[in-house]
Amino acid sequence: MSIKKSPEEIKSIFEKYAAKEGDPNQLSKEELKLLIQSEFPSILKDSSTLDSLFKELDKNGDGEVSFEEFQALIKKIST
């Protein structure tokens, strides 16, 4: 799968969903789910995919996904 979005568009999408609750610089699992369902629906096959994806992205284990961690997903789906 390939996505055609500029770095500015990616940052804007991240910020839009991260601002929904809690820390505006971090995505909760629910925010990540909303972002993926809306922006990249073909990634999410079922809820176990979300759980494993969230664990994979949350490198520091703080229960949230930072923009830097989110960029790993963008790299993965844009290659």
Secondary structure, DSSP 8 states (H G I E B T S, - for coil): ------HHHHHHHHHHHHTTSS-TTEE-HHHHHHHHHHH-TTT--SHHHHHHHHHHH-TT-SSSEEHHHHHHHHHHHT-
